Amino acid sequence: MKYTYNTWGTCSRLIDFEIQDGVIKNVVFTGGCNGNLQGIARLVEGMTPTQAISKLEGIHCGNKPTSCPDQLAQALKQALGS
């Protein structure tokens, strides 16, 4: 299933991703630090949402209360709840 998540508090504005057969696929961030976000997207590819959430949730960016990885964790949590 395809999902789109509107981020808050980060340079990225949007995260698109899919969950197929219980694993994360095709993560694309809109906005933000392109190289870093491509790296995050590739690292979570093939993980279960629960695995990715446990690794990414709670990461902060500077003084911000969230980060792009944390926002991906929030997006995955929302997807699991839907």
mmCIF file of the N, C-alpha and C atoms, coordinates in Angstrom:
data_MODEL
# 
_entry.id   MODEL 
# 
loop_
_atom_site.group_PDB 
_atom_site.id 
_atom_site.type_symbol 
_atom_site.label_atom_id 
_atom_site.label_alt_id 
_atom_site.label_comp_id 
_atom_site.label_asym_id 
_atom_site.label_entity_id 
_atom_site.label_seq_id 
_atom_site.pdbx_PDB_ins_code 
_atom_site.Cartn_x 
_atom_site.Cartn_y 
_atom_site.Cartn_z 
_atom_site.occupancy 
_atom_site.B_iso_or_equiv 
_atom_site.pdbx_formal_charge 
_atom_site.auth_seq_id 
_atom_site.auth_comp_id 
_atom_site.auth_asym_id 
_atom_site.auth_atom_id 
_atom_site.pdbx_PDB_model_num 
ATOM 1   N N  . MET A 1 1  ? 0.835  -1.172 0.000  1.00 0.00 ? 1  MET A N  1 
ATOM 2   C CA . MET A 1 1  ? 0.000  0.000  0.000  1.00 0.00 ? 1  MET A CA 1 
ATOM 3   C C  . MET A 1 1  ? 0.888  1.247  0.000  1.00 0.00 ? 1  MET A C  1 
ATOM 4   N N  . LYS A 1 2  ? 0.469  2.283  -0.705 1.00 0.00 ? 2  LYS A N  1 
ATOM 5   C CA . LYS A 1 2  ? 1.227  3.531  -0.792 1.00 0.00 ? 2  LYS A CA 1 
ATOM 6   C C  . LYS A 1 2  ? 0.736  4.522  0.259  1.00 0.00 ? 2  LYS A C  1 
ATOM 7   N N  . TYR A 1 3  ? 1.700  5.263  0.800  1.00 0.00 ? 3  TYR A N  1 
ATOM 8   C CA . TYR A 1 3  ? 1.405  6.257  1.832  1.00 0.00 ? 3  TYR A CA 1 
ATOM 9   C C  . TYR A 1 3  ? 2.129  7.557  1.513  1.00 0.00 ? 3  TYR A C  1 
ATOM 10  N N  . THR A 1 4  ? 1.519  8.665  1.919  1.00 0.00 ? 4  THR A N  1 
ATOM 11  C CA . THR A 1 4  ? 2.140  9.981  1.851  1.00 0.00 ? 4  THR A CA 1 
ATOM 12  C C  . THR A 1 4  ? 1.984  10.620 3.220  1.00 0.00 ? 4  THR A C  1 
ATOM 13  N N  . TYR A 1 5  ? 3.084  11.167 3.734  1.00 0.00 ? 5  TYR A N  1 
ATOM 14  C CA . TYR A 1 5  ? 3.074  11.777 5.066  1.00 0.00 ? 5  TYR A CA 1 
ATOM 15  C C  . TYR A 1 5  ? 3.610  13.202 4.946  1.00 0.00 ? 5  TYR A C  1 
ATOM 16  N N  . ASN A 1 6  ? 2.846  14.164 5.458  1.00 0.00 ? 6  ASN A N  1 
ATOM 17  C CA . ASN A 1 6  ? 3.280  15.563 5.518  1.00 0.00 ? 6  ASN A CA 1 
ATOM 18  C C  . ASN A 1 6  ? 4.082  15.759 6.796  1.00 0.00 ? 6  ASN A C  1 
ATOM 19  N N  . THR A 1 7  ? 5.349  16.091 6.647  1.00 0.00 ? 7  THR A N  1 
ATOM 20  C CA . THR A 1 7  ? 6.228  16.245 7.803  1.00 0.00 ? 7  THR A CA 1 
ATOM 21  C C  . THR A 1 7  ? 6.000  17.587 8.485  1.00 0.00 ? 7  THR A C  1 
ATOM 22  N N  . TRP A 1 8  ? 6.508  17.707 9.691  1.00 0.00 ? 8  TRP A N  1 
ATOM 23  C CA . TRP A 1 8  ? 6.501  18.991 10.410 1.00 0.00 ? 8  TRP A CA 1 
ATOM 24  C C  . TRP A 1 8  ? 7.841  19.140 11.118 1.00 0.00 ? 8  TRP A C  1 
ATOM 25  N N  . GLY A 1 9  ? 8.306  20.368 11.227 1.00 0.00 ? 9  GLY A N  1 
ATOM 26  C CA . GLY A 1 9  ? 9.521  20.656 11.990 1.00 0.00 ? 9  GLY A CA 1 
ATOM 27  C C  . GLY A 1 9  ? 10.823 20.247 11.325 1.00 0.00 ? 9  GLY A C  1 
ATOM 28  N N  . THR A 1 10 ? 10.789 19.920 10.036 1.00 0.00 ? 10 THR A N  1 
ATOM 29  C CA . THR A 1 10 ? 11.993 19.491 9.321  1.00 0.00 ? 10 THR A CA 1 
ATOM 30  C C  . THR A 1 10 ? 12.106 20.214 7.988  1.00 0.00 ? 10 THR A C  1 
ATOM 31  N N  . CYS A 1 11 ? 13.271 20.104 7.381  1.00 0.00 ? 11 CYS A N  1 
ATOM 32  C CA . CYS A 1 11 ? 13.476 20.696 6.057  1.00 0.00 ? 11 CYS A CA 1 
ATOM 33  C C  . CYS A 1 11 ? 12.705 19.934 4.987  1.00 0.00 ? 11 CYS A C  1 
ATOM 34  N N  . SER A 1 12 ? 12.582 18.625 5.156  1.00 0.00 ? 12 SER A N  1 
ATOM 35  C CA . SER A 1 12 ? 11.773 17.858 4.202  1.00 0.00 ? 12 SER A CA 1 
ATOM 36  C C  . SER A 1 12 ? 10.300 18.198 4.451  1.00 0.00 ? 12 SER A C  1 
ATOM 37  N N  . ARG A 1 13 ? 9.515  18.145 3.388  1.00 0.00 ? 13 ARG A N  1 
ATOM 38  C CA . ARG A 1 13 ? 8.113  18.527 3.489  1.00 0.00 ? 13 ARG A CA 1 
ATOM 39  C C  . ARG A 1 13 ? 7.169  17.334 3.387  1.00 0.00 ? 13 ARG A C  1 
ATOM 40  N N  . LEU A 1 14 ? 7.652  16.259 2.774  1.00 0.00 ? 14 LEU A N  1 
ATOM 41  C CA . LEU A 1 14 ? 6.768  15.147 2.451  1.00 0.00 ? 14 LEU A CA 1 
ATOM 42  C C  . LEU A 1 14 ? 7.577  13.867 2.398  1.00 0.00 ? 14 LEU A C  1 
ATOM 43  N N  . ILE A 1 15 ? 6.960  12.766 2.811  1.00 0.00 ? 15 ILE A N  1 
ATOM 44  C CA . ILE A 1 15 ? 7.583  11.457 2.667  1.00 0.00 ? 15 ILE A CA 1 
ATOM 45  C C  . ILE A 1 15 ? 6.573  10.534 1.984  1.00 0.00 ? 15 ILE A C  1 
ATOM 46  N N  . ASP A 1 16 ? 6.966  9.956  0.881  1.00 0.00 ? 16 ASP A N  1 
ATOM 47  C CA . ASP A 1 16 ? 6.164  8.946  0.192  1.00 0.00 ? 16 ASP A CA 1 
ATOM 48  C C  . ASP A 1 16 ? 6.847  7.608  0.395  1.00 0.00 ? 16 ASP A C  1 
ATOM 49  N N  . PHE A 1 17 ? 6.069  6.564  0.638  1.00 0.00 ? 17 PHE A N  1 
ATOM 50  C CA . PHE A 1 17 ? 6.639  5.231  0.821  1.00 0.00 ? 17 PHE A CA 1 
ATOM 51  C C  . PHE A 1 17 ? 5.557  4.188  0.607  1.00 0.00 ? 17 PHE A C  1 
ATOM 52  N N  . GLU A 1 18 ? 5.991  2.958  0.513  1.00 0.00 ? 18 GLU A N  1 
ATOM 53  C CA . GLU A 1 18 ? 5.075  1.836  0.381  1.00 0.00 ? 18 GLU A CA 1 
ATOM 54  C C  . GLU A 1 18 ? 5.417  0.796  1.441  1.00 0.00 ? 18 GLU A C  1 
ATOM 55  N N  . ILE A 1 19 ? 4.409  0.052  1.829  1.00 0.00 ? 19 ILE A N  1 
ATOM 56  C CA . ILE A 1 19 ? 4.618  -1.134 2.652  1.00 0.00 ? 19 ILE A CA 1 
ATOM 57  C C  . ILE A 1 19 ? 4.012  -2.289 1.858  1.00 0.00 ? 19 ILE A C  1 
ATOM 58  N N  . GLN A 1 20 ? 4.881  -3.207 1.446  1.00 0.00 ? 20 GLN A N  1 
ATOM 59  C CA . GLN A 1 20 ? 4.468  -4.360 0.653  1.00 0.00 ? 20 GLN A CA 1 
ATOM 60  C C  . GLN A 1 20 ? 4.921  -5.631 1.362  1.00 0.00 ? 20 GLN A C  1 
ATOM 61  N N  . ASP A 1 21 ? 3.994  -6.536 1.566  1.00 0.00 ? 21 ASP A N  1 
ATOM 62  C CA . ASP A 1 21 ? 4.308  -7.810 2.223  1.00 0.00 ? 21 ASP A CA 1 
ATOM 63  C C  . ASP A 1 21 ? 5.028  -7.592 3.555  1.00 0.00 ? 21 ASP A C  1 
ATOM 64  N N  . GLY A 1 22 ? 4.641  -6.533 4.265  1.00 0.00 ? 22 GLY A N  1 
ATOM 65  C CA . GLY A 1 22 ? 5.186  -6.276 5.589  1.00 0.00 ? 22 GLY A CA 1 
ATOM 66  C C  . GLY A 1 22 ? 6.538  -5.596 5.634  1.00 0.00 ? 22 GLY A C  1 
ATOM 67  N N  . VAL A 1 23 ? 7.059  -5.157 4.472  1.00 0.00 ? 23 VAL A N  1 
ATOM 68  C CA . VAL A 1 23 ? 8.349  -4.466 4.462  1.00 0.00 ? 23 VAL A CA 1 
ATOM 69  C C  . VAL A 1 23 ? 8.241  -3.118 3.748  1.00 0.00 ? 23 VAL A C  1 
ATOM 70  N N  . ILE A 1 24 ? 9.160  -2.223 4.093  1.00 0.00 ? 24 ILE A N  1 
ATOM 71  C CA . ILE A 1 24 ? 9.193  -0.865 3.545  1.00 0.00 ? 24 ILE A CA 1 
ATOM 72  C C  . ILE A 1 24 ? 9.825  -0.890 2.162  1.00 0.00 ? 24 ILE A C  1 
ATOM 73  N N  . LYS A 1 25 ? 9.221  -0.160 1.241  1.00 0.00 ? 25 LYS A N  1 
ATOM 74  C CA . LYS A 1 25 ? 9.712  -0.048 -0.133 1.00 0.00 ? 25 LYS A CA 1 
ATOM 75  C C  . LYS A 1 25 ? 9.575  1.395  -0.616 1.00 0.00 ? 25 LYS A C  1 
ATOM 76  N N  . ASN A 1 26 ? 10.417 1.776  -1.541 1.00 0.00 ? 26 ASN A N  1 
ATOM 77  C CA . ASN A 1 26 ? 10.268 3.020  -2.315 1.00 0.00 ? 26 ASN A CA 1 
ATOM 78  C C  . ASN A 1 26 ? 10.065 4.278  -1.470 1.00 0.00 ? 26 ASN A C  1 
ATOM 79  N N  . VAL A 1 27 ? 10.944 4.512  -0.511 1.00 0.00 ? 27 VAL A N  1 
ATOM 80  C CA . VAL A 1 27 ? 10.866 5.721  0.320  1.00 0.00 ? 27 VAL A CA 1 
ATOM 81  C C  . VAL A 1 27 ? 11.453 6.894  -0.465 1.00 0.00 ? 27 VAL A C  1 
ATOM 82  N N  . VAL A 1 28 ? 10.681 7.986  -0.543 1.00 0.00 ? 28 VAL A N  1 
ATOM 83  C CA . VAL A 1 28 ? 11.130 9.196  -1.224 1.00 0.00 ? 28 VAL A CA 1 
ATOM 84  C C  . VAL A 1 28 ? 10.775 10.395 -0.357 1.00 0.00 ? 28 VAL A C  1 
ATOM 85  N N  . PHE A 1 29 ? 11.791 11.186 -0.006 1.00 0.00 ? 29 PHE A N  1 
ATOM 86  C CA . PHE A 1 29 ? 11.589 12.428 0.734  1.00 0.00 ? 29 PHE A CA 1 
ATOM 87  C C  . PHE A 1 29 ? 11.526 13.573 -0.265 1.00 0.00 ? 29 PHE A C  1 
ATOM 88  N N  . THR A 1 30 ? 10.647 14.543 -0.026 1.00 0.00 ? 30 THR A N  1 
ATOM 89  C CA . THR A 1 30 ? 10.595 15.767 -0.814 1.00 0.00 ? 30 THR A CA 1 
ATOM 90  C C  . THR A 1 30 ? 11.147 16.889 0.049  1.00 0.00 ? 30 THR A C  1 
ATOM 91  N N  . GLY A 1 31 ? 12.188 17.551 -0.441 1.00 0.00 ? 31 GLY A N  1 
ATOM 92  C CA . GLY A 1 31 ? 12.858 18.589 0.334  1.00 0.00 ? 31 GLY A CA 1 
ATOM 93  C C  . GLY A 1 31 ? 13.901 17.967 1.243  1.00 0.00 ? 31 GLY A C  1 
ATOM 94  N N  . GLY A 1 32 ? 14.608 18.784 1.959  1.00 0.00 ? 32 GLY A N  1 
ATOM 95  C CA . GLY A 1 32 ? 15.608 18.299 2.901  1.00 0.00 ? 32 GLY A CA 1 
ATOM 96  C C  . GLY A 1 32 ? 16.961 18.064 2.260  1.00 0.00 ? 32 GLY A C  1 
ATOM 97  N N  . CYS A 1 33 ? 17.833 17.431 2.993  1.00 0.00 ? 33 CYS A N  1 
ATOM 98  C CA . CYS A 1 33 ? 19.204 17.158 2.563  1.00 0.00 ? 33 CYS A CA 1 
ATOM 99  C C  . CYS A 1 33 ? 19.219 15.915 1.679  1.00 0.00 ? 33 CYS A C  1 
ATOM 100 N N  . ASN A 1 34 ? 19.255 16.114 0.411  1.00 0.00 ? 34 ASN A N  1 
ATOM 101 C CA . ASN A 1 34 ? 19.054 15.049 -0.562 1.00 0.00 ? 34 ASN A CA 1 
ATOM 102 C C  . ASN A 1 34 ? 19.929 13.820 -0.329 1.00 0.00 ? 34 ASN A C  1 
ATOM 103 N N  . GLY A 1 35 ? 21.215 13.993 -0.178 1.00 0.00 ? 35 GLY A N  1 
ATOM 104 C CA . GLY A 1 35 ? 22.110 12.847 -0.011 1.00 0.00 ? 35 GLY A CA 1 
ATOM 105 C C  . GLY A 1 35 ? 21.816 12.055 1.252  1.00 0.00 ? 35 GLY A C  1 
ATOM 106 N N  . ASN A 1 36 ? 21.646 12.753 2.360  1.00 0.00 ? 36 ASN A N  1 
ATOM 107 C CA . ASN A 1 36 ? 21.352 12.067 3.624  1.00 0.00 ? 36 ASN A CA 1 
ATOM 108 C C  . ASN A 1 36 ? 20.021 11.325 3.551  1.00 0.00 ? 36 ASN A C  1 
ATOM 109 N N  . LEU A 1 37 ? 19.039 11.956 2.944  1.00 0.00 ? 37 LEU A N  1 
ATOM 110 C CA . LEU A 1 37 ? 17.721 11.332 2.897  1.00 0.00 ? 37 LEU A CA 1 
ATOM 111 C C  . LEU A 1 37 ? 17.682 10.149 1.935  1.00 0.00 ? 37 LEU A C  1 
ATOM 112 N N  . GLN A 1 38 ? 18.470 10.200 0.871  1.00 0.00 ? 38 GLN A N  1 
ATOM 113 C CA . GLN A 1 38 ? 18.581 9.027  0.002  1.00 0.00 ? 38 GLN A CA 1 
ATOM 114 C C  . GLN A 1 38 ? 19.215 7.872  0.778  1.00 0.00 ? 38 GLN A C  1 
ATOM 115 N N  . GLY A 1 39 ? 20.191 8.194  1.609  1.00 0.00 ? 39 GLY A N  1 
ATOM 116 C CA . GLY A 1 39 ? 20.842 7.173  2.430  1.00 0.00 ? 39 GLY A CA 1 
ATOM 117 C C  . GLY A 1 39 ? 19.866 6.532  3.400  1.00 0.00 ? 39 GLY A C  1 
ATOM 118 N N  . ILE A 1 40 ? 19.076 7.347  4.082  1.00 0.00 ? 40 ILE A N  1 
ATOM 119 C CA . ILE A 1 40 ? 18.082 6.812  5.017  1.00 0.00 ? 40 ILE A CA 1 
ATOM 120 C C  . ILE A 1 40 ? 17.090 5.924  4.264  1.00 0.00 ? 40 ILE A C  1 
ATOM 121 N N  . ALA A 1 41 ? 16.631 6.409  3.118  1.00 0.00 ? 41 ALA A N  1 
ATOM 122 C CA . ALA A 1 41 ? 15.666 5.640  2.330  1.00 0.00 ? 41 ALA A CA 1 
ATOM 123 C C  . ALA A 1 41 ? 16.233 4.275  1.945  1.00 0.00 ? 41 ALA A C  1 
ATOM 124 N N  . ARG A 1 42 ? 17.468 4.227  1.540  1.00 0.00 ? 42 ARG A N  1 
ATOM 125 C CA . ARG A 1 42 ? 18.081 2.947  1.151  1.00 0.00 ? 42 ARG A CA 1 
ATOM 126 C C  . ARG A 1 42 ? 18.294 2.037  2.352  1.00 0.00 ? 42 ARG A C  1 
ATOM 127 N N  . LEU A 1 43 ? 18.647 2.622  3.486  1.00 0.00 ? 43 LEU A N  1 
ATOM 128 C CA . LEU A 1 43 ? 18.878 1.808  4.681  1.00 0.00 ? 43 LEU A CA 1 
ATOM 129 C C  . LEU A 1 43 ? 17.610 1.135  5.194  1.00 0.00 ? 43 LEU A C  1 
ATOM 130 N N  . VAL A 1 44 ? 16.477 1.809  5.100  1.00 0.00 ? 44 VAL A N  1 
ATOM 131 C CA . VAL A 1 44 ? 15.242 1.215  5.617  1.00 0.00 ? 44 VAL A CA 1 
ATOM 132 C C  . VAL A 1 44 ? 14.554 0.299  4.608  1.00 0.00 ? 44 VAL A C  1 
ATOM 133 N N  . GLU A 1 45 ? 14.963 0.372  3.362  1.00 0.00 ? 45 GLU A N  1 
ATOM 134 C CA . GLU A 1 45 ? 14.380 -0.491 2.316  1.00 0.00 ? 45 GLU A CA 1 
ATOM 135 C C  . GLU A 1 45 ? 14.510 -1.957 2.741  1.00 0.00 ? 45 GLU A C  1 
ATOM 136 N N  . GLY A 1 46 ? 13.391 -2.670 2.773  1.00 0.00 ? 46 GLY A N  1 
ATOM 137 C CA . GLY A 1 46 ? 13.391 -4.083 3.132  1.00 0.00 ? 46 GLY A CA 1 
ATOM 138 C C  . GLY A 1 46 ? 13.208 -4.358 4.620  1.00 0.00 ? 46 GLY A C  1 
ATOM 139 N N  . MET A 1 47 ? 13.288 -3.311 5.461  1.00 0.00 ? 47 MET A N  1 
ATOM 140 C CA . MET A 1 47 ? 13.032 -3.485 6.901  1.00 0.00 ? 47 MET A CA 1 
ATOM 141 C C  . MET A 1 47 ? 11.523 -3.560 7.125  1.00 0.00 ? 47 MET A C  1 
ATOM 142 N N  . THR A 1 48 ? 11.142 -4.140 8.248  1.00 0.00 ? 48 THR A N  1 
ATOM 143 C CA . THR A 1 48 ? 9.745  -4.027 8.654  1.00 0.00 ? 48 THR A CA 1 
ATOM 144 C C  . THR A 1 48 ? 9.553  -2.628 9.246  1.00 0.00 ? 48 THR A C  1 
ATOM 145 N N  . PRO A 1 49 ? 8.341  -2.114 9.213  1.00 0.00 ? 49 PRO A N  1 
ATOM 146 C CA . PRO A 1 49 ? 8.112  -0.813 9.837  1.00 0.00 ? 49 PRO A CA 1 
ATOM 147 C C  . PRO A 1 49 ? 8.539  -0.791 11.307 1.00 0.00 ? 49 PRO A C  1 
ATOM 148 N N  . THR A 1 50 ? 8.290  -1.855 12.036 1.00 0.00 ? 50 THR A N  1 
ATOM 149 C CA . THR A 1 50 ? 8.652  -1.911 13.452 1.00 0.00 ? 50 THR A CA 1 
ATOM 150 C C  . THR A 1 50 ? 10.159 -1.801 13.647 1.00 0.00 ? 50 THR A C  1 
ATOM 151 N N  . GLN A 1 51 ? 10.938 -2.468 12.800 1.00 0.00 ? 51 GLN A N  1 
ATOM 152 C CA . GLN A 1 51 ? 12.395 -2.372 12.888 1.00 0.00 ? 51 GLN A CA 1 
ATOM 153 C C  . GLN A 1 51 ? 12.857 -0.930 12.654 1.00 0.00 ? 51 GLN A C  1 
ATOM 154 N N  . ALA A 1 52 ? 12.333 -0.305 11.602 1.00 0.00 ? 52 ALA A N  1 
ATOM 155 C CA . ALA A 1 52 ? 12.741 1.064  11.271 1.00 0.00 ? 52 ALA A CA 1 
ATOM 156 C C  . ALA A 1 52 ? 12.334 2.035  12.375 1.00 0.00 ? 52 ALA A C  1 
ATOM 157 N N  . ILE A 1 53 ? 11.123 1.884  12.892 1.00 0.00 ? 53 ILE A N  1 
ATOM 158 C CA . ILE A 1 53 ? 10.654 2.768  13.967 1.00 0.00 ? 53 ILE A CA 1 
ATOM 159 C C  . ILE A 1 53 ? 11.589 2.677  15.165 1.00 0.00 ? 53 ILE A C  1 
ATOM 160 N N  . SER A 1 54 ? 11.979 1.470  15.529 1.00 0.00 ? 54 SER A N  1 
ATOM 161 C CA . SER A 1 54 ? 12.839 1.302  16.716 1.00 0.00 ? 54 SER A CA 1 
ATOM 162 C C  . SER A 1 54 ? 14.199 1.957  16.532 1.00 0.00 ? 54 SER A C  1 
ATOM 163 N N  . LYS A 1 55 ? 14.681 2.060  15.308 1.00 0.00 ? 55 LYS A N  1 
ATOM 164 C CA . LYS A 1 55 ? 15.978 2.676  15.049 1.00 0.00 ? 55 LYS A CA 1 
ATOM 165 C C  . LYS A 1 55 ? 15.901 4.192  14.862 1.00 0.00 ? 55 LYS A C  1 
ATOM 166 N N  . LEU A 1 56 ? 14.787 4.705  14.339 1.00 0.00 ? 56 LEU A N  1 
ATOM 167 C CA . LEU A 1 56 ? 14.705 6.104  13.923 1.00 0.00 ? 56 LEU A CA 1 
ATOM 168 C C  . LEU A 1 56 ? 13.952 7.018  14.884 1.00 0.00 ? 56 LEU A C  1 
ATOM 169 N N  . GLU A 1 57 ? 13.009 6.481  15.624 1.00 0.00 ? 57 GLU A N  1 
ATOM 170 C CA . GLU A 1 57 ? 12.170 7.323  16.477 1.00 0.00 ? 57 GLU A CA 1 
ATOM 171 C C  . GLU A 1 57 ? 13.001 7.997  17.565 1.00 0.00 ? 57 GLU A C  1 
ATOM 172 N N  . GLY A 1 58 ? 12.746 9.279  17.750 1.00 0.00 ? 58 GLY A N  1 
ATOM 173 C CA . GLY A 1 58 ? 13.407 10.026 18.818 1.00 0.00 ? 58 GLY A CA 1 
ATOM 174 C C  . GLY A 1 58 ? 14.681 10.731 18.416 1.00 0.00 ? 58 GLY A C  1 
ATOM 175 N N  . ILE A 1 59 ? 15.115 10.583 17.168 1.00 0.00 ? 59 ILE A N  1 
ATOM 176 C CA . ILE A 1 59 ? 16.313 11.293 16.702 1.00 0.00 ? 59 ILE A CA 1 
ATOM 177 C C  . ILE A 1 59 ? 15.964 12.770 16.534 1.00 0.00 ? 59 ILE A C  1 
ATOM 178 N N  . HIS A 1 60 ? 16.814 13.645 17.043 1.00 0.00 ? 60 HIS A N  1 
ATOM 179 C CA . HIS A 1 60 ? 16.622 15.093 16.941 1.00 0.00 ? 60 HIS A CA 1 
ATOM 180 C C  . HIS A 1 60 ? 17.616 15.675 15.941 1.00 0.00 ? 60 HIS A C  1 
ATOM 181 N N  . CYS A 1 61 ? 17.253 16.807 15.349 1.00 0.00 ? 61 CYS A N  1 
ATOM 182 C CA . CYS A 1 61 ? 18.124 17.520 14.420 1.00 0.00 ? 61 CYS A CA 1 
ATOM 183 C C  . CYS A 1 61 ? 18.454 18.874 15.055 1.00 0.00 ? 61 CYS A C  1 
ATOM 184 N N  . GLY A 1 62 ? 19.673 19.006 15.540 1.00 0.00 ? 62 GLY A N  1 
ATOM 185 C CA . GLY A 1 62 ? 20.057 20.251 16.204 1.00 0.00 ? 62 GLY A CA 1 
ATOM 186 C C  . GLY A 1 62 ? 19.152 20.514 17.387 1.00 0.00 ? 62 GLY A C  1 
ATOM 187 N N  . ASN A 1 63 ? 18.591 21.723 17.453 1.00 0.00 ? 63 ASN A N  1 
ATOM 188 C CA . ASN A 1 63 ? 17.692 22.099 18.544 1.00 0.00 ? 63 ASN A CA 1 
ATOM 189 C C  . ASN A 1 63 ? 16.238 21.719 18.283 1.00 0.00 ? 63 ASN A C  1 
ATOM 190 N N  . LYS A 1 64 ? 15.974 21.147 17.112 1.00 0.00 ? 64 LYS A N  1 
ATOM 191 C CA . LYS A 1 64 ? 14.596 20.786 16.757 1.00 0.00 ? 64 LYS A CA 1 
ATOM 192 C C  . LYS A 1 64 ? 14.169 19.554 17.559 1.00 0.00 ? 64 LYS A C  1 
ATOM 193 N N  . PRO A 1 65 ? 12.884 19.468 17.882 1.00 0.00 ? 65 PRO A N  1 
ATOM 194 C CA . PRO A 1 65 ? 12.402 18.314 18.646 1.00 0.00 ? 65 PRO A CA 1 
ATOM 195 C C  . PRO A 1 65 ? 12.199 17.056 17.793 1.00 0.00 ? 65 PRO A C  1 
ATOM 196 N N  . THR A 1 66 ? 12.488 17.151 16.514 1.00 0.00 ? 66 THR A N  1 
ATOM 197 C CA . THR A 1 66 ? 12.303 16.033 15.587 1.00 0.00 ? 66 THR A CA 1 
ATOM 198 C C  . THR A 1 66 ? 13.400 16.080 14.539 1.00 0.00 ? 66 THR A C  1 
ATOM 199 N N  . SER A 1 67 ? 13.332 15.175 13.574 1.00 0.00 ? 67 SER A N  1 
ATOM 200 C CA . SER A 1 67 ? 14.296 15.122 12.471 1.00 0.00 ? 67 SER A CA 1 
ATOM 201 C C  . SER A 1 67 ? 13.626 14.390 11.320 1.00 0.00 ? 67 SER A C  1 
ATOM 202 N N  . CYS A 1 68 ? 14.271 14.346 10.180 1.00 0.00 ? 68 CYS A N  1 
ATOM 203 C CA . CYS A 1 68 ? 13.713 13.586 9.057  1.00 0.00 ? 68 CYS A CA 1 
ATOM 204 C C  . CYS A 1 68 ? 13.600 12.097 9.393  1.00 0.00 ? 68 CYS A C  1 
ATOM 205 N N  . PRO A 1 69 ? 14.607 11.475 10.029 1.00 0.00 ? 69 PRO A N  1 
ATOM 206 C CA . PRO A 1 69 ? 14.433 10.080 10.414 1.00 0.00 ? 69 PRO A CA 1 
ATOM 207 C C  . PRO A 1 69 ? 13.278 9.893  11.412 1.00 0.00 ? 69 PRO A C  1 
ATOM 208 N N  . ASP A 1 70 ? 13.155 10.783 12.375 1.00 0.00 ? 70 ASP A N  1 
ATOM 209 C CA . ASP A 1 70 ? 12.053 10.696 13.334 1.00 0.00 ? 70 ASP A CA 1 
ATOM 210 C C  . ASP A 1 70 ? 10.713 10.861 12.627 1.00 0.00 ? 70 ASP A C  1 
ATOM 211 N N  . GLN A 1 71 ? 10.660 11.762 11.652 1.00 0.00 ? 71 GLN A N  1 
ATOM 212 C CA . GLN A 1 71 ? 9.422  11.947 10.906 1.00 0.00 ? 71 GLN A CA 1 
ATOM 213 C C  . GLN A 1 71 ? 9.062  10.697 10.105 1.00 0.00 ? 71 GLN A C  1 
ATOM 214 N N  . LEU A 1 72 ? 10.058 10.008 9.574  1.00 0.00 ? 72 LEU A N  1 
ATOM 215 C CA . LEU A 1 72 ? 9.788  8.747  8.891  1.00 0.00 ? 72 LEU A CA 1 
ATOM 216 C C  . LEU A 1 72 ? 9.217  7.735  9.887  1.00 0.00 ? 72 LEU A C  1 
ATOM 217 N N  . ALA A 1 73 ? 9.762  7.695  11.090 1.00 0.00 ? 73 ALA A N  1 
ATOM 218 C CA . ALA A 1 73 ? 9.235  6.795  12.121 1.00 0.00 ? 73 ALA A CA 1 
ATOM 219 C C  . ALA A 1 73 ? 7.773  7.139  12.427 1.00 0.00 ? 73 ALA A C  1 
ATOM 220 N N  . GLN A 1 74 ? 7.452  8.438  12.517 1.00 0.00 ? 74 GLN A N  1 
ATOM 221 C CA . GLN A 1 74 ? 6.078  8.845  12.779 1.00 0.00 ? 74 GLN A CA 1 
ATOM 222 C C  . GLN A 1 74 ? 5.162  8.457  11.617 1.00 0.00 ? 74 GLN A C  1 
ATOM 223 N N  . ALA A 1 75 ? 5.659  8.602  10.399 1.00 0.00 ? 75 ALA A N  1 
ATOM 224 C CA . ALA A 1 75 ? 4.877  8.214  9.218  1.00 0.00 ? 75 ALA A CA 1 
ATOM 225 C C  . ALA A 1 75 ? 4.582  6.722  9.230  1.00 0.00 ? 75 ALA A C  1 
ATOM 226 N N  . LEU A 1 76 ? 5.583  5.935  9.596  1.00 0.00 ? 76 LEU A N  1 
ATOM 227 C CA . LEU A 1 76 ? 5.399  4.485  9.648  1.00 0.00 ? 76 LEU A CA 1 
ATOM 228 C C  . LEU A 1 76 ? 4.418  4.099  10.757 1.00 0.00 ? 76 LEU A C  1 
ATOM 229 N N  . LYS A 1 77 ? 4.508  4.755  11.890 1.00 0.00 ? 77 LYS A N  1 
ATOM 230 C CA . LYS A 1 77 ? 3.568  4.479  12.975 1.00 0.00 ? 77 LYS A CA 1 
ATOM 231 C C  . LYS A 1 77 ? 2.145  4.797  12.536 1.00 0.00 ? 77 LYS A C  1 
ATOM 232 N N  . GLN A 1 78 ? 1.979  5.916  11.838 1.00 0.00 ? 78 GLN A N  1 
ATOM 233 C CA . GLN A 1 78 ? 0.658  6.288  11.326 1.00 0.00 ? 78 GLN A CA 1 
ATOM 234 C C  . GLN A 1 78 ? 0.161  5.240  10.340 1.00 0.00 ? 78 GLN A C  1 
ATOM 235 N N  . ALA A 1 79 ? 1.029  4.780  9.462  1.00 0.00 ? 79 ALA A N  1 
ATOM 236 C CA . ALA A 1 79 ? 0.642  3.767  8.469  1.00 0.00 ? 79 ALA A CA 1 
ATOM 237 C C  . ALA A 1 79 ? 0.213  2.470  9.154  1.00 0.00 ? 79 ALA A C  1 
ATOM 238 N N  . LEU A 1 80 ? 0.924  2.088  10.204 1.00 0.00 ? 80 LEU A N  1 
ATOM 239 C CA . LEU A 1 80 ? 0.585  0.854  10.919 1.00 0.00 ? 80 LEU A CA 1 
ATOM 240 C C  . LEU A 1 80 ? -0.769 0.986  11.624 1.00 0.00 ? 80 LEU A C  1 
ATOM 241 N N  . GLY A 1 81 ? -1.091 2.197  12.031 1.00 0.00 ? 81 GLY A N  1 
ATOM 242 C CA . GLY A 1 81 ? -2.360 2.433  12.724 1.00 0.00 ? 81 GLY A CA 1 
ATOM 243 C C  . GLY A 1 81 ? -3.554 2.523  11.800 1.00 0.00 ? 81 GLY A C  1 
ATOM 244 N N  . SER A 1 82 ? -3.292 2.689  10.508 1.00 0.00 ? 82 SER A N  1 
ATOM 245 C CA . SER A 1 82 ? -4.415 2.856  9.571  1.00 0.00 ? 82 SER A CA 1 
ATOM 246 C C  . SER A 1 82 ? -4.900 1.541  9.020  1.00 0.00 ? 82 SER A C  1 
# 
